[in-house]
Amino acid sequence: MFTNKTVIITGATSGIGKNIAESFLAHGANIIINARNEQRLNDFIQANSEHKSRIRIVAGDISQKTTCIKLSQIAIEQFGSIDILINNAGVFIPKPFLEASEEELDMYLDTALKGAFFSSQAVIPNMIERNDGSIINIGSMWVEHPIEVTPCSASQVAKGGVHTLTRHLAIEFAKNNIRVNTIAPAVIDTPLYDDLMPRDNLEQLSNLHPLRRLGNMTDITSWVLHLAGKGGRFVTGQTLMVDGGITAGNHSS
């Protein structure tokens, strides 16, 4: 499905990002993965050793433009092109507005917004040369649909910027056949929540969703593969709510 395609994935060593990276590998793609922790990147290679010839790693802070440029350079040097960028890096920690610190706001803006901005800036020139490309951002349902029991304004300010960036890049580079879209999940069952709350509390969040379950990583990855593949060739500038029905309307819990 993605044989000979080259994909850059940020935040690729855990949760949704790891699942996306493994799925592209399984479908024949070359991947360049990024995270801050080099050991975790090497662990990914070890766990996927049968595909190691198609994996390259870049450890570093994705909010730094130099890291993003390195991702682009390695993709081109090692595999010849950049076909797909997945801007996945980000953190979600619910916290009331009045308790959010300056350091936390900076972290969200750096990782989610600056990361997506500079990564896109680094790959688009190659996509323009080839008159083809797909950028998929992982956003958040909470940008469009705040929920009182999960206050998260600091993270959503950053994710809201990613949603806006999606539309602007989609229009600016449509003439170059570059598609830019966002997938906006609700509560996805990933290791991200393990340090935030007990499993019983996480399961209770199922009731936020009209479909009465948590999302899983495959729910997100399947849409990433769809948008990056033939199914996404006529789709750009869209924010796809993969949210178990939350944004469709209210429901009784």
TINU-458367 format. One record per residue: residue number from 1; x, y, z of N, C-alpha, C in turn. Coordinates in steps of 0.02 Angstrom, whole numbers, plus 50000, padded with zeros to 5 digits. Each point is the difference from the previous one (the first is absolute). Last residue first. Layout:
(site NUM (X Y Z) (X Y Z) (X Y Z))
...
# end
This chain:
(site 253 (48705 50533 51504) (50053 49955 50022) (49972 49946 50045))
(site 252 (49899 50151 49781) (49993 49987 50072) (50052 49950 50021))
(site 251 (50039 50176 49798) (49967 49937 50013) (49995 49990 50075))
(site 250 (50059 50200 49785) (49996 49978 50069) (49967 49931 50005))
(site 249 (50132 50068 49772) (49947 50026 50041) (50001 49971 50071))
(site 248 (50167 49978 49818) (49937 49998 49964) (49942 50029 50040))
(site 247 (50233 49965 50073) (49984 50065 49970) (49935 50001 49961))
(site 246 (50078 49796 50108) (49993 50055 50049) (49978 50065 49967))
(site 245 (50047 49765 49907) (49936 50036 49995) (49993 50061 50044))
(site 244 (50198 49854 49969) (49946 49960 50029) (49933 50036 50002))
(site 243 (50213 50081 49899) (49984 50018 50069) (49943 49961 50031))
(site 242 (50151 50088 49788) (49996 49928 50017) (49988 49996 50075))
(site 241 (49986 50197 49800) (49987 49985 50070) (49992 49925 50010))
(site 240 (50131 50162 49813) (49957 49941 50007) (49994 49983 50074))
(site 239 (50063 50218 49835) (50011 49974 50067) (49950 49945 50012))
(site 238 (50111 50120 49760) (49947 49974 50043) (50025 49980 50069))
(site 237 (50112 50079 49784) (49975 50054 50042) (49947 49978 50050))
(site 236 (50028 49844 49788) (50050 50045 50030) (49966 50055 50040))
(site 235 (49963 49764 49826) (49981 50028 50065) (50056 50045 50025))
(site 234 (49991 49844 49808) (49956 50056 49985) (49976 50033 50064))
(site 233 (50148 49810 50003) (50026 50039 49944) (49957 50062 49984))
(site 232 (49990 49808 50173) (50007 50071 50017) (50020 50045 49943))
(site 231 (49973 49756 49991) (49937 50028 50024) (50002 50073 50015))
(site 230 (50192 49866 49935) (49958 50020 49944) (49935 50032 50023))
(site 229 (50181 50010 50187) (49997 49957 49941) (49953 50027 49947))
(site 228 (50034 50099 50217) (50065 50000 49968) (50001 49960 49935))
(site 227 (49804 50010 50137) (50014 50067 49974) (50067 50002 49963))
(site 226 (49940 49796 50105) (49951 50017 49948) (50016 50068 49968))
(site 225 (50127 49926 50185) (50017 49962 49939) (49952 50017 49943))
(site 224 (49953 50096 50209) (50064 50026 49975) (50018 49965 49935))
(site 223 (49815 49919 50115) (49985 50061 49964) (50063 50034 49974))
(site 222 (50023 49806 50131) (49964 49982 49939) (49982 50062 49959))
(site 221 (50100 50025 50216) (50047 49980 49948) (49965 49982 49934))
(site 220 (49870 50053 50195) (50035 50058 49972) (50044 49980 49942))
(site 219 (49882 49833 50115) (49949 50048 49977) (50033 50060 49967))
(site 218 (50133 49838 50110) (49982 49981 49932) (49947 50047 49971))
(site 217 (50066 50020 50227) (50050 50027 49954) (49985 49984 49927))
(site 216 (49793 50020 50168) (50063 49964 50002) (50047 50025 49946))
(site 215 (49777 50102 50158) (50030 49986 49936) (50062 49957 50010))
(site 214 (49794 49985 50172) (50060 50038 49984) (50020 49986 49929))
(site 213 (49741 49979 50065) (50064 49966 50009) (50056 50049 49989))
(site 212 (49755 50040 49965) (50009 49966 50064) (50062 49956 50004))
(site 211 (49895 50158 49829) (50010 49929 49984) (50017 49958 50061))
(site 210 (49974 50239 50018) (49936 49968 49985) (50006 49926 49981))
(site 209 (50177 50125 50162) (49989 49986 49929) (49931 49969 49989))
(site 208 (50088 50052 50217) (50000 50063 49963) (49979 49990 49927))
(site 207 (50034 49819 50155) (49933 50029 49999) (49997 50069 49968))
(site 206 (50205 49877 50038) (49961 49971 49945) (49933 50034 49993))
(site 205 (50153 50038 50180) (49997 50050 49946) (49966 49972 49937))
(site 204 (50047 49865 50192) (49941 50042 50010) (49992 50053 49946))
(site 203 (50193 49860 50009) (49941 49965 49972) (49936 50041 50008))
(site 202 (50199 50080 50100) (50002 50005 49927) (49939 49967 49968))
(site 201 (50028 49979 50231) (49981 50069 49982) (50000 50010 49925))
(site 200 (50075 49793 50084) (49928 50007 50011) (49976 50070 49981))
(site 199 (50234 49952 49995) (49963 49970 49944) (49925 50008 50009))
(site 198 (50157 50183 50117) (49990 49927 50004) (49958 49976 49942))
(site 197 (50149 50219 49959) (49941 49979 50038) (49996 49925 50005))
(site 196 (50187 50125 49902) (49953 50055 50016) (49944 49979 50047))
(site 195 (50179 49864 49893) (50028 50041 50054) (49952 50054 50023))
(site 194 (49938 49855 49821) (50021 49957 50055) (50026 50039 50060))
(site 193 (49926 50081 49775) (49956 50009 50059) (50024 49960 50061))
(site 192 (50112 49990 49784) (50001 50069 50024) (49962 50008 50065))
(site 191 (50009 49797 49862) (50041 50005 50061) (50005 50070 50028))
(site 190 (49779 49946 49860) (50072 49995 49986) (50038 50002 50067))
(site 189 (49741 50018 49889) (50032 49958 50050) (50072 49988 49980))
(site 188 (49842 50216 49943) (50027 49940 49970) (50039 49962 50053))
(site 187 (49807 50209 49973) (50041 49962 50048) (50021 49934 49967))
(site 186 (49946 50171 49822) (49975 50011 50069) (50045 49958 50045))
(site 185 (50083 50100 49752) (49972 49946 50042) (49966 50027 50063))
(site 184 (50066 50090 49744) (49988 50026 50068) (49968 49947 50043))
(site 183 (50153 50046 49759) (49957 49951 50033) (49995 50022 50073))
(site 182 (50064 50141 49759) (50008 49986 50071) (49952 49945 50021))
(site 181 (50134 50092 49754) (49940 49985 50039) (50017 49988 50073))
(site 180 (50095 50072 49732) (50014 50011 50071) (49935 49991 50039))
(site 179 (50129 49954 49739) (49940 49997 50041) (50018 50005 50074))
(site 178 (50108 50071 49748) (50017 49981 50068) (49937 50003 50042))
(site 177 (50043 50066 49760) (49974 49933 50013) (50023 49972 50068))
(site 176 (50031 50226 49906) (50058 49954 49995) (49980 49927 50015))
(site 175 (49846 50181 50017) (50024 50004 49931) (50060 49954 49988))
(site 174 (49910 50030 50219) (49957 49958 49959) (50023 49998 49927))
(site 173 (50090 50127 50198) (50038 49952 49960) (49956 49950 49961))
(site 172 (49915 50184 50140) (50060 50028 49970) (50034 49951 49952))
(site 171 (49809 49932 50129) (49982 50047 49947) (50063 50027 49964))
(site 170 (50028 49852 50183) (49960 49966 49949) (49985 50047 49941))
(site 169 (50105 50084 50195) (50046 49964 49956) (49963 49965 49944))
(site 168 (49869 50111 50161) (50041 50048 49963) (50048 49965 49953))
(site 167 (49865 49870 50147) (49960 50033 49947) (50042 50047 49958))
(site 166 (50105 49892 50185) (49976 49951 49950) (49964 50034 49943))
(site 165 (50063 50124 50192) (50056 49989 49954) (49979 49952 49944))
(site 164 (49850 50030 50177) (50002 50059 49956) (50055 49993 49948))
(site 163 (49984 49834 50165) (49941 49997 49957) (50000 50058 49950))
(site 162 (50167 50000 50164) (50012 49948 49950) (49941 49993 49952))
(site 161 (49980 50146 50183) (50046 50027 49950) (50015 49950 49946))
(site 160 (49875 49928 50182) (49960 50044 49958) (50042 50033 49946))
(site 159 (50107 49871 50165) (49968 49959 49950) (49955 50040 49954))
(site 158 (50100 50115 50180) (50051 49976 49953) (49969 49958 49945))
(site 157 (49860 50072 50171) (50025 50060 49966) (50051 49980 49947))
(site 156 (49923 49835 50146) (49956 50012 49943) (50016 50066 49964))
(site 155 (50113 49927 50202) (50018 49957 49943) (49959 50016 49938))
(site 154 (49949 50123 50195) (50070 50012 49980) (50020 49957 49940))
(site 153 (49782 49977 50105) (50007 50058 49957) (50072 50010 49976))
(site 152 (49852 49822 50122) (50065 49990 49969) (50017 50059 49954))
(site 151 (49806 49862 50179) (50026 50065 49981) (50072 49993 49974))
(site 150 (49793 49836 50044) (50069 49991 49977) (50029 50068 49978))
(site 149 (49777 49979 50083) (50035 49953 50044) (50072 49986 49977))
(site 148 (49851 50148 49875) (50014 50026 50067) (50042 49953 50043))
(site 147 (50017 50024 49732) (49958 49962 50046) (50019 50019 50071))
(site 146 (50024 50096 49720) (50022 49997 50071) (49950 49961 50042))
(site 145 (50048 50016 49736) (49946 49978 50044) (50026 49993 50072))
(site 144 (50135 50063 49806) (49934 50021 49976) (49944 49987 50052))
(site 143 (50226 49941 50047) (50006 50066 49970) (49931 50027 49983))
(site 142 (50033 49776 50078) (49986 50051 50051) (50008 50071 49973))
(site 141 (50054 49797 49874) (49929 50015 50001) (49984 50059 50046))
(site 140 (50242 49969 49881) (49962 49982 50060) (49927 50021 49993))
(site 139 (50233 49936 49833) (49973 50056 50040) (49963 49975 50061))
(site 138 (50190 49921 49806) (49957 49972 50052) (49980 50058 50046))
(site 137 (50072 50001 49728) (50011 50023 50068) (49954 49963 50048))
(site 136 (50110 49965 49740) (49945 49984 50044) (50019 50020 50071))
(site 135 (50073 50033 49722) (50016 50017 50069) (49939 49987 50042))
(site 134 (50102 49933 49738) (49945 49999 50048) (50028 50016 50069))
(site 133 (50065 50023 49709) (50017 49991 50071) (49938 50001 50044))
(site 132 (50112 50076 49735) (49960 49949 50034) (50020 49997 50073))
(site 131 (50118 50111 49812) (49930 50015 49988) (49955 49946 50031))
(site 130 (50247 50033 50010) (49970 49939 49974) (49927 50009 49982))
(site 129 (50126 50178 50094) (50041 49976 49944) (49967 49940 49966))
(site 128 (49904 50082 50199) (49988 50045 49944) (50038 49976 49939))
(site 127 (50038 49888 50200) (49934 49983 49973) (49982 50045 49941))
(site 126 (50197 50045 50118) (50007 49939 49962) (49934 49978 49969))
(site 125 (49997 50192 50142) (50039 50011 49938) (50009 49938 49958))
(site 124 (49888 49983 50216) (49960 50025 49944) (50043 50015 49938))
(site 123 (50079 49927 50226) (49985 49949 49949) (49967 50028 49938))
(site 122 (50065 50136 50195) (50058 49963 49978) (49985 49952 49942))
(site 121 (49829 50127 50111) (50043 50046 49963) (50060 49963 49971))
(site 120 (49857 49883 50144) (49968 50012 49936) (50043 50045 49956))
(site 119 (50073 49965 50218) (50004 49938 49962) (49970 50008 49931))
(site 118 (49982 50180 50151) (50068 49993 49973) (50009 49934 49961))
(site 117 (49788 50042 50104) (50017 50055 49956) (50067 49988 49966))
(site 116 (49922 49851 50168) (49964 49991 49937) (50019 50054 49950))
(site 115 (50095 50018 50215) (50021 49938 49968) (49967 49990 49933))
(site 114 (49934 50180 50136) (50063 50013 49966) (50026 49937 49966))
(site 113 (49800 49969 50120) (49993 50051 49948) (50065 50014 49964))
(site 112 (49991 49829 50177) (49946 49991 49952) (50003 50050 49943))
(site 111 (50168 50010 50174) (49995 49932 49973) (49948 49994 49945))
(site 110 (50033 50213 50112) (50062 49976 49969) (49988 49933 49964))
(site 109 (49825 50094 50128) (50011 50039 49939) (50062 49975 49963))
(site 108 (49951 49901 50209) (49949 49984 49950) (50012 50036 49934))
(site 107 (50142 50052 50182) (50010 49930 49978) (49950 49981 49945))
(site 106 (49977 50210 50107) (50056 49999 49954) (50013 49930 49972))
(site 105 (49838 50023 50168) (49977 50030 49937) (50055 50000 49948))
(site 104 (50057 49929 50216) (49957 49951 49966) (49974 50027 49934))
(site 103 (50127 50143 50137) (50042 49947 49974) (49958 49947 49962))
(site 102 (49891 50175 50116) (50033 50025 49939) (50042 49946 49968))
(site 101 (49796 49912 50147) (50059 50042 50009) (50028 50025 49933))
(site 100 (49746 49918 50109) (50049 49990 49947) (50058 50050 50007))
(site 99 (49793 49989 50133) (50057 49963 50026) (50056 49991 49949))
(site 98 (49785 50104 49958) (50034 50041 50050) (50060 49965 50031))
(site 97 (49860 49885 49836) (50033 50059 49972) (50041 50039 50051))
(site 96 (49958 49734 50033) (49960 50062 50000) (50041 50060 49978))
(site 95 (50056 49753 49910) (50015 50041 50059) (49957 50063 49997))
(site 94 (50076 49749 49857) (49946 50044 50024) (50020 50038 50063))
(site 93 (50158 49904 49805) (49991 49992 50073) (49945 50048 50022))
(site 92 (50139 49904 49768) (49933 50019 50022) (49994 49986 50075))
(site 91 (50195 50037 49781) (49984 49976 50067) (49931 50024 50018))
(site 90 (50167 49953 49760) (49957 50042 50042) (49987 49966 50066))
(site 89 (50086 49945 49725) (50028 50017 50066) (49953 50047 50038))
(site 88 (49971 49918 49767) (49965 49967 50055) (50022 50024 50069))
(site 87 (50007 50039 49722) (50015 50042 50058) (49960 49975 50060))
(site 86 (50084 49893 49757) (49950 49993 50053) (50024 50041 50060))
(site 85 (50049 49985 49716) (50021 50023 50066) (49942 49991 50048))
(site 84 (50086 49903 49739) (49949 50009 50051) (50033 50025 50064))
(site 83 (50126 49967 49796) (49932 49993 49974) (49947 50021 50051))
(site 82 (50272 50040 49932) (49955 50001 50057) (49929 49999 49973))
(site 81 (50257 49909 49899) (49943 50045 49997) (49964 50000 50067))
(site 80 (50207 49873 49954) (49990 50036 49937) (49942 50049 49998))
(site 79 (50118 49848 50175) (49946 49968 49962) (49978 50040 49938))
(site 78 (50185 50062 50153) (49996 49927 50008) (49949 49967 49953))
(site 77 (50037 50242 50006) (50065 49967 49990) (49994 49924 49999))
(site 76 (49807 50131 50050) (50020 50009 49930) (50066 49963 49985))
(site 75 (49918 49999 50223) (49951 49968 49956) (50023 50003 49927))
(site 74 (50125 50117 50160) (50012 49928 50003) (49951 49962 49955))
(site 73 (49974 50235 50021) (50062 49983 49966) (50012 49925 49999))
(site 72 (49814 50086 50121) (49992 50006 49928) (50062 49978 49963))
(site 71 (50011 50007 50234) (49952 49949 49978) (49991 50000 49925))
(site 70 (50128 50172 50095) (50036 49937 49999) (49954 49942 49979))
(site 69 (49906 50212 50033) (50040 50000 49939) (50038 49934 49994))
(site 68 (49880 50036 50197) (49955 49989 49944) (50037 49998 49933))
(site 67 (50119 50053 50197) (49978 49931 50003) (49956 49983 49940))
(site 66 (50068 50223 50029) (50056 49959 49978) (49982 49925 50001))
(site 65 (49850 50167 50085) (50000 49996 49927) (50055 49954 49974))
(site 64 (49876 49973 50238) (50059 50033 49973) (50002 49990 49924))
(site 63 (49837 49898 50140) (49985 50071 49997) (50059 50040 49972))
(site 62 (50007 49763 50043) (49965 50015 49938) (49981 50074 49995))
(site 61 (50207 49869 50127) (49941 50041 50017) (49967 50023 49935))
(site 60 (50150 49769 50005) (50005 50072 50009) (49933 50033 50014))
(site 59 (50117 49768 49868) (49985 50020 50068) (50007 50076 50006))
(site 58 (49958 49821 49793) (50026 50067 50016) (49978 50017 50070))
(site 57 (50019 49766 49819) (49979 50035 50061) (50033 50069 50004))
(site 56 (49918 49789 49811) (50053 50046 50021) (49973 50040 50059))
(site 55 (49934 49760 49846) (49990 50045 50057) (50062 50044 50009))
(site 54 (49970 49810 49845) (49952 50053 49980) (49985 50049 50056))
(site 53 (50142 49808 50024) (50028 50034 49940) (49955 50057 49977))
(site 52 (49937 49852 50181) (50047 50053 50019) (50031 50036 49940))
(site 51 (49822 49816 50046) (49991 50056 49953) (50053 50053 50007))
(site 50 (49990 49804 50138) (49991 49972 49933) (49991 50053 49947))
(site 49 (50015 50053 50236) (50065 49987 49967) (49993 49971 49930))
(site 48 (49859 50108 50190) (49979 49992 49931) (50060 49984 49956))
(site 47 (50024 50035 50232) (49936 49965 50000) (49975 49987 49929))
(site 46 (50199 50125 50032) (50010 49932 50024) (49936 49960 49997))
(site 45 (49992 50229 49948) (50034 49962 49948) (50009 49927 50020))
(site 44 (49911 50143 50161) (49951 49990 49945) (50033 49960 49944))
(site 43 (50136 50069 50177) (49956 49945 50021) (49949 49984 49945))
(site 42 (50135 50188 49972) (50038 49938 49987) (49960 49938 50021))
(site 41 (49907 50208 50049) (50003 49992 49928) (50037 49936 49981))
(site 40 (49997 50063 50224) (49934 49974 49980) (49995 49992 49925))
(site 39 (50195 50095 50088) (49996 49930 50019) (49932 49971 49980))
(site 38 (50042 50232 49971) (50033 49958 49949) (49995 49926 50017))
(site 37 (49837 50212 50063) (50040 49949 50032) (50030 49952 49949))
(site 36 (49851 50181 49939) (50055 50030 50037) (50050 49947 50024))
(site 35 (49865 49960 49773) (49981 50008 50070) (50059 50032 50035))
(site 34 (49917 49908 49730) (50029 50049 50046) (49971 49992 50070))
(site 33 (50037 49859 49741) (49962 50013 50061) (50039 50046 50046))
(site 32 (49968 49905 49732) (50048 50037 50041) (49960 50022 50062))
(site 31 (49961 49796 49799) (49979 50048 50050) (50061 50033 50032))
(site 30 (49894 49848 49770) (50060 50021 50036) (49978 50052 50052))
(site 29 (49823 49810 49906) (50030 50066 49996) (50070 50003 50032))
(site 28 (49828 49810 49982) (50055 50006 49953) (50035 50066 49995))
(site 27 (49816 49910 50149) (49975 50011 49932) (50056 50018 49951))
(site 26 (50043 49965 50231) (49966 49939 49980) (49973 50005 49928))
(site 25 (50098 50191 50102) (50051 49948 49987) (49967 49937 49972))
(site 24 (49858 50170 50073) (50032 50018 49936) (50054 49949 49982))
(site 23 (49899 49973 50209) (49953 49986 49946) (50028 50018 49932))
(site 22 (50122 50050 50198) (50000 49928 49988) (49953 49981 49942))
(site 21 (50005 50226 50070) (50064 49981 49971) (50001 49926 49983))
(site 20 (49812 50083 50116) (50002 50025 49931) (50064 49977 49965))
(site 19 (49979 49953 50227) (49954 49959 49962) (49999 50021 49926))
(site 18 (50123 50131 50151) (50033 49935 49991) (49956 49954 49957))
(site 17 (49910 50208 50062) (50056 50008 49954) (50035 49935 49985))
(site 16 (49825 50007 50164) (49975 50006 49931) (50057 50005 49951))
(site 15 (50093 49921 50224) (49930 50016 49986) (49983 50001 49926))
(site 14 (50257 50025 50044) (49948 49975 50046) (49931 50017 49972))
(site 13 (50208 50061 49890) (50023 49944 50041) (49949 49975 50050))
(site 12 (50005 50195 49830) (49986 49934 49971) (50019 49941 50045))
(site 11 (49990 50266 49962) (49971 49969 50059) (49984 49927 49989))
(site 10 (50022 50105 49772) (50026 50029 50062) (49964 49969 50060))
(site 9 (50056 49924 49732) (49951 49998 50055) (50033 50029 50062))
(site 8 (50025 49970 49710) (50029 50027 50061) (49946 50002 50053))
(site 7 (50038 49852 49757) (49956 50032 50049) (50041 50025 50059))
(site 6 (50008 49900 49725) (50039 50019 50058) (49958 50044 50046))
(site 5 (49966 49794 49795) (49981 50065 50026) (50041 50014 50063))
(site 4 (50007 49791 49879) (50043 50053 49971) (49978 50070 50019))
(site 3 (49815 49828 50047) (50067 49979 49979) (50035 50057 49963))
(site 2 (49773 49977 50112) (50045 50058 50002) (50072 49982 49982))
(site 1 (49826 49837 49977) (49959 50061 50000) (50043 50063 50000))
# end
